[in-house]
Amino acid sequence: MFIIPVGAGHVIAGWDDTILEMKVGEERTVVIPPNLAYGEQGYPGAIPPNSWLIFEMELVSIK
């Protein structure tokens, strides 16, 4: 579980966009294109350049 300040630029844009659309208790499989993730640079040592990312997300609560 992560605590994320939405819209503050602390996570990839694809996460911010998805979380803003979700309702509490909702679960989604999210496919994020490179331009909303790590783009052409990737994340050295972990995510290659131009990677599409897939996440299982659940919005547990909002404060």
One Martini backbone bead per residue (centre of mass of N, CA, C, O) as a GRO file, in nm:
protein
   63
    1MET     BB    1   0.099   0.035   0.020
    2PHE     BB    2   0.017   0.376  -0.068
    3ILE     BB    3   0.097   0.717  -0.015
    4ILE     BB    4  -0.060   0.976  -0.222
    5PRO     BB    5  -0.005   1.290  -0.357
    6VAL     BB    6  -0.214   1.416  -0.566
    7GLY     BB    7  -0.061   1.626  -0.813
    8ALA     BB    8   0.262   1.657  -0.700
    9GLY     BB    9   0.481   1.472  -0.870
   10HIS     BB   10   0.555   1.180  -0.715
   11VAL     BB   11   0.435   1.046  -0.971
   12ILE     BB   12   0.324   0.922  -1.231
   13ALA     BB   13   0.088   1.042  -1.443
   14GLY     BB   14  -0.083   0.779  -1.468
   15TRP     BB   15  -0.156   0.769  -1.168
   16ASP     BB   16  -0.291   1.036  -1.128
   17ASP     BB   17  -0.512   1.001  -1.343
   18THR     BB   18  -0.639   0.744  -1.224
   19ILE     BB   19  -0.704   0.830  -0.931
   20LEU     BB   20  -0.898   1.070  -1.013
   21GLU     BB   21  -1.115   0.843  -1.140
   22MET     BB   22  -1.155   0.703  -0.876
   23LYS     BB   23  -1.311   0.498  -0.638
   24VAL     BB   24  -1.374   0.385  -0.351
   25GLY     BB   25  -1.288   0.034  -0.391
   26GLU     BB   26  -1.158   0.037  -0.653
   27GLU     BB   27  -1.055  -0.172  -0.929
   28ARG     BB   28  -0.758  -0.185  -1.152
   29THR     BB   29  -0.634  -0.215  -1.473
   30VAL     BB   30  -0.329  -0.052  -1.575
   31VAL     BB   31  -0.231   0.114  -1.880
   32ILE     BB   32   0.086   0.272  -1.939
   33PRO     BB   33   0.231   0.489  -2.124
   34PRO     BB   34   0.534   0.632  -2.167
   35ASN     BB   35   0.429   0.941  -2.153
   36LEU     BB   36   0.305   0.851  -1.841
   37ALA     BB   37   0.592   0.771  -1.741
   38TYR     BB   38   0.941   0.732  -1.843
   39GLY     BB   39   0.990   0.719  -2.133
   40GLU     BB   40   1.293   0.753  -2.300
   41GLN     BB   41   1.468   0.707  -2.026
   42GLY     BB   42   1.342   0.572  -1.808
   43TYR     BB   43   1.464   0.345  -1.536
   44PRO     BB   44   1.747   0.287  -1.425
   45GLY     BB   45   1.765  -0.067  -1.365
   46ALA     BB   46   1.430  -0.124  -1.435
   47ILE     BB   47   1.326   0.066  -1.691
   48PRO     BB   48   1.289   0.082  -2.003
   49PRO     BB   49   1.261   0.246  -2.266
   50ASN     BB   50   0.939   0.280  -2.377
   51SER     BB   51   0.749   0.169  -2.153
   52TRP     BB   52   0.492  -0.029  -2.069
   53LEU     BB   53   0.256  -0.024  -1.798
   54ILE     BB   54   0.135  -0.257  -1.539
   55PHE     BB   55  -0.146  -0.229  -1.308
   56GLU     BB   56  -0.274  -0.299  -0.988
   57MET     BB   57  -0.551  -0.114  -0.856
   58GLU     BB   58  -0.646   0.034  -0.528
   59LEU     BB   59  -0.885   0.234  -0.367
   60VAL     BB   60  -0.907   0.275  -0.025
   61SER     BB   61  -0.853   0.598   0.029
   62ILE     BB   62  -0.946   0.938   0.138
   63LYS     BB   63  -0.792   1.262   0.274
   0.00000   0.00000   0.00000
